[in-house]
Each structure stands twice: as structure tokens, then as C-alpha cells.
């Protein structure tokens, strides 16, 4: 499909595609339909297509001229396991699955830019368009890297983009340093001695131990972490006992949650202190405890030089002032695995007002189609600037 002269990014087609992807969401490592559409549209534009990295990942490679520099641009493809409650013509047709974070929009913006660059060919060097599966906690970036991404596609820099409610759809934020926190999981299981609820003295109460642990948990941030270092520890799940047996003190109580930090030092501190508190609580109540800390995603920290390049591209692409003091988010993104290997920058693109269910991971969220052109223009400008 050739775009009209006044539609260089095929916006009519891309808006329709974005809504099609929204109506047909797929979870991480299950993006078979999505990746097939991407591969077909890349190949149709004459872009070299590589499939299978990270199971359902797609990489499109475009080489023009003899420029020695090579860069990667990454978009995520997966949806979330949650229901869509908003009424719209293109609402999700898949039960308990929806694009509640805008990955449908991210995919389409990068596709639009790739096809435009393949037609214009106005740069010299190599660009890899990376369509990553399973960003939402299932480890897609790590899977692509373990499948040999950097060995097969060596690059000098990597760039990522995410939509951000609260910024206008023609507005961007580009900031050096921490952008997203590490995202780690922890579990604590208190192992007591169960007994009759009327005879607590005959057992060892894991429920009361768990209560003390939960109250004390938040002193880690309040009293142990440097107050100038942002960090979060939250308990998000608890299991113990049975509401059909309210006269039984259970043997075990299991608690799980998340820990977030922007620096390796604070990340280490959170892992250590949660475990210390769990063991201390168990000792206080004379019971046993199992503790595990799963390091899932490191923090996203923007390289200074890559950020400078992304900022210049954002200024050209939007034609307006770029926000350079945007605060970091305590959410996580496994783009961090890419940018840990080579210099990287992760930028924000506006999604319009943060109202009426527009926040990420909300059951009424929708990507703002007005942002597609800005995103595609940013990617294209960045490639032309990087690969002169």
C-alpha cells in the first residue's frame, strides 16, 4: 500500500491497524497473529525480516548506504491479562485480555516509521526495528537477548519509547538518568504450628507473625533507606487459613510483594532488609521462615549521550519544547536489559489527558491515535539524525 503524498506515515491505514491490534490482543509469548502482521508489513516494504527471537519476537533490518553506525529501535507488542470494560467499536474480543498499556500504539508507530524509512532511504547505516514480546513481566527482552540478539544484531545504541498520559499527543519528554525503577518480587512464608483458634497457646501463630511483619515492612523505606534515594516496598498478596474454618490457626502464612529502586545499591539494600526483617520476626515468634527475592528487571537509566541524541530528534519531530525535567516512574520495563548492554535512551510520548480511564493498566484505557504521527516522526527523525 503506497501512502498518499500528504500521508507519509500511512496514518489512515495505521490507525485502522492499531484498532485491529487493540481488538485482537495477545499475551506475552503468544503474539502469533501480531508478529505475523508485523513481519508481513515489514517484508512488503522491502525490509529484511528475522523471526523467532524470544519465541514471538520480530526484528526488521534496513541497511542503506555504507554508514558504519547501527542502532536498534524497540517497541513492545504484548497485552495484559485483564478485562476491557469500556464500550468502543474495537474493544477486545479476547476474554480477560486487553491492550491496557498502549503496546498496540507502540507497535504501529514503529511500523509506520520503518515503512516510511524504507521508502525514503534518506540515511546511511543500519537500523534494526525490534518488536519485542512479553514486556509485561514475562521476560521478553531477556529472552531475545538469550536467543542471541546482540550477536546477530550488533548495535551502537538502542532506543525505546512509551506513551505517557498527562502529556499532549504532540509532546515528548526526554531526560537523562533514571527513568524506570527496578522491578523485583519477594516472598516470605512464615511456618508456625497450627492449632485450635480457641487454644492459641498450644501452637505457634504464623498469622500474628505475619501481621507484625506487614506493619514493620514499611519502616524499611521510612527508616533504613536514604531519604534522597527513591524506593518502594509493597506487600501485594497474602495467603493463610480458610474462611470456612475460622476456628483454625493455620500452620503457614505466605506473603508476596514488589520492591523498586533506581540504583544497584538500594536494590541490594531492599533485598537484604526484607530478609532481615522476615527472619527477625520469625525469631521473635519462635517459628521458621522461608524468604526469596527474585530479581526480575533492572532499572532503566538513560545514557547521557544517547539522551542528547534523542532530545535533538524529539525537538525536530515535535517542533515544540521538549520536557526535560519529567520525573522518573516507579514502574518497570525490561527495555533495561537492552540498555544495559549498549548506550540507550527511553523517551516518553504524550497520550493526552490522564482522565476517564486513560491511565496505564486501567480497564478503560485506550491508546490515543493522535500520537501515532508524532511517534512515527520521532523514530524517523532519530534514524536520519543518527545515521547521517
N, C-alpha and C positions, 0 to 999 in steps of 0.2 A: 504494500500500500504506500503510495507516494503522497507526502503531505502537500497541502496547498501552500502556495508561496507565502501566505500570511499566517501559516500554521507550521512553523519549522519543527515543532516537537510533537506533531500529530495529536494535538490536545483532545480533539473530539474522540478520536479512537482511544486515547489513553484514559480518558475519563470513563468511557464505557468499559474498558478493560479493568480499571480499578474497581468499579462496581461489580463486575463479574467475579473478580477475586474475592471481594467482600462477601458476596452471596455464596461462595463456594470455599470456605476457609478450610485449612488443613493444619493439623498439629505438627509439632516438631518431628522431623524424620519421616513424616507421612505426606510431604508436599509433592506428591507424584504428579497430580494434574498441574499444579502451579509451575513446577520445574519444567514440565513438558511444554507449556505455553511459552515460558521464557526461552527455552532452547530453540523453539521453532521461530520465534520473532528475532532472536539474535542471528540465527543461520540465514533467515530470509534477508537480513541486512548485510550479509557477507562477513559476519563476524565469526571467528573460529570458536567452536563450542566444545567445552570439556564437561563431562557429567560424571557423577558418582563420588565426588569428594564429599566426605561426611554423609554418605548414603544418598541424599537427595540434593546435594549442593550442585550449583551450576557456575562455571566460570567462562566468561566470554572474553576472548583475547583479540585486540585490534592493534596491529602494527602498521605504522605509517612512517615513511622516510627512514633515515638512518640515525635518528637521535638515540643516544645511549641510555637515556633515563627511562625507568619503568616504574609505574605506580599502580596501586590497586584501589578501587572504589568499592565499598561494601554496602549492600542492602540486605535486610533480613526478610524472610518470606513467611514465617510461621504465624499461626493464630494461637489463641488462648482457649483453654478448656473451661468455658463459661457460657451461659446462655445470652443471647441478644434479646433485649426486651423492647427496644424501640421499634416503632412501626415505620418501615420505609420499604420502597419497592424492591430494593436489593438487599433486604435483611438476610441473615444467614439461613441457608437451607439445611444446615447440618446441626443436629441436636447437640446442645451444650458445647458448641464451638463457635467462636466469633473472632473477627479482627478487631480487638479492643485496644490496640496499641498503634495502629497505623502502618503495620508492615505491608499491607496491600498498597498503600500510597508510596512507601519507600521503594517497593519493587518497581512500580510503574514509573516513578521519577528516573530511576537509574536506567530502565529500559528505554525511555524516551531520549535520554541523553546519549546512550550507546548508539541508537539508530541514527540520531542526528549527526553524531561524530563520524559514523561510518559513511554517511552521505557526503559530508563536508570535507573530511580528511584534511583538516587545516591545522595539523600539528605534526611533530616529528618525534617519534619514540614509541613506547609500548604502554598500553593501558589494559588492565585486567578488570573486568566488571564482575564482581563477586556477589553471587546471590546465595546467601548463607541460610541453611536450615536451622531450626531448633535454637533460636536465640533465647526463647522464654524458659530458661532453666534446664534445658535438656542437653546442653553442651555441644551445640553445632559448630562453633568456631574451633574448639579444641579438636573435634572430630575431623574437620577439614585439614587442620594443621597436622594431625597424626597421620592422615592419609597422604601427606607429602606436599601440602600446598606450597610452602616456601621453596622446596626443592624443585618443584615443577614450574613455579611462577616466581622467580626471584624479583623482588621489588625494592626500590629505594625509599618508598614511603607508602603509607596506607591511610585512607580517609573514610570516615563514617559520618552519617547524617541521621538525625532523629527529629521527628516533629515535636513541637512543644506548644501545647495550649497556653494562651496568655500573650503570645506574640502574634502580630499580624501575619497573614499568609504570604506577604511580600517582605517579611522582616526576618533577619537572621541574627544569631548570637554566636560569637566565636571568641573563645577565651583560652589562654594558655594555662597549664597546670591541671589540677584535679577537676574532673567533670562528673564522674560517677564513682560511687563507693565500691569497695569490695563487697561481695555478696556470699556470705558463708552460712552454713547451717550447723546447729548444735543440738545434741540430745542428752538428756540426763534421765536416768531411770533409778529411782530410789527403791531399794529392795528391803522391805521390812518383814515382819511376821504378822500375818493376818490373824484376826480373832473376831469374836463376837463384839458388835458395836456397844453392847452394854458392859463389856468386860475389857476395856482397853488396856488395863494393867497386865493382862496375860499375853499381850503381843508387843510388837514394835511398830509404831504408827508411821507409815510412809506418807500418809495424807497430810498429817501435820508438818512433817519434814518438808514436803513439797510446798506447803503454804509459806513456811519461813523462808525457803529458798526463793520463792517468787517475790516476796516483799524485799528481800535483800538484794535481788538481782540488779535492781536499778541504782543501787549505790555504786556499782562499778563505774558507770558514766559520771555520776554525781560526785564521787569522792576519790576515784583512782586514776581516771584518765585526765590528762592535761586539759583544762577547760578551753584552751586555744586550739585543741585538736578535735574536730567534729567526729562523733562516733555514735552508733546506735546499737543497743542490745534489746531485743524484744522476744518475749515468750509468746508463741503463736498457736501452740497446741498442747492439750493436756488430756491424758487418759488414765483412769483409775476407778476401780469399783464398778458397780452396776446399779442403776436406778430401780431395778426390780428386786434388789437385795439391800435395802437401806439399813439393815441391821448387821452388816458385814463390813469390817475394816479390811480393805484389800491388802494383799501382800506387796503389790508394786504400784507405783505411780510413775508414769512416763511423761516427760515434758520436753517440748522441742521448740526451737525458735530460730531467729536470724541474728547475725552480727554484721555490722557495716563499719568500714573505716576508709580513710583516704591515704593512709601511709602504712608501709610494711611494719613499722614499729608498733603502731596502735593495733594493727591486726593481730600481731603476736601477743600483745597485752590482753586483748579481749579473749583470745583462746585460753591463755593461762589463767586469767582471773575467773572466768566462768567455771573452769575445772576446780580451781582452788575453793571457790565458794561451795560448789556441789560436794566436794569431799569434806569440807569443814562442817556443812550442815548434816551430812550423814554421820560424821563422828559425834556431833552434838546429840543426835537421837539414837546412837548406838545401832545404826543399820548400815547396810552396804549400798554402794552406788556405782553405776556404770556411766561413763562420760565419753562422748565422742564429739569431735569438731571436724566438720567436713569443709575443706577449702574448695569452694566452687568457682568463684570468679574474682580475679584481682581487680583493683581499682583502675579506672580509665584516667590516665594522666596525659594531657596533651603536650607533645614536644613543642618547644618554643619556635623552632624554625618552620616545622610543618604548620603550626598555628598561624604564623605570619603569612605563609603562602595561602592558607585557606581564607584568612581575613581579607587579603587583597582580592581573591576571587569573589568572595561574598559581596564586597563593596561594588565591584563591577557588575555582578549579576543582578543585584537589587537596585542599584542606583540610589541608595539611601544610606544613612548612617547605620553601621552595624553595632549591635550591643556588645561591648567588650568587658562589662562588669557583671555578667549574668552569673548568679550563684550556682554552685555545683549541686547535683541531685544526690540523694542518698539511695536512689535506685541503682541497679547494676546492669551491665551489658557486657556480654562476652567478646565484644569487639576488643576488649582489653587483651585477649590472647594474641590478636594480630598486632596491636600497637606495642606489645611487649617485645616483639621480635625486630621491628623496624620503626623508625620515627613515624608517629601518627598524630592525627588530629580528628576529633569528634565534634561536630558542629550541630547547632540547633536551628531548625526552620519553623517559623510560626504556623500554628494550626487554627488561629482565630481565637475568639474569646473563650475563656475557661469556664463556660456556663452550660446549663442544660445538658448535663451528661457528657461534656466534652473532655473530661479528664481521662487519662490513661487507665486502662483496666476497669473502666466503668461499663456496665451492661448496656448503656445507651450511647457509648462513644461512637464517633464516626470521623474518619479522616476527611479533611477539608480539601475538596478537589481544586479549589482556587490556589492551593500551594504547589500543585504539580508543575506548573510552568516555572515558578521560582526555583524549585529543586532541580529541575532538568537544566535550567540555565546556569545554576551554580556548578553542577557537575561538568557541564560542557566548558564553562569558563575556566574552571580549575585545570582541566586537561590541557586546554590551549595554553594556559599560563605555565604549567609545569613542563610541558613537552613542546618547547618552542623550536 
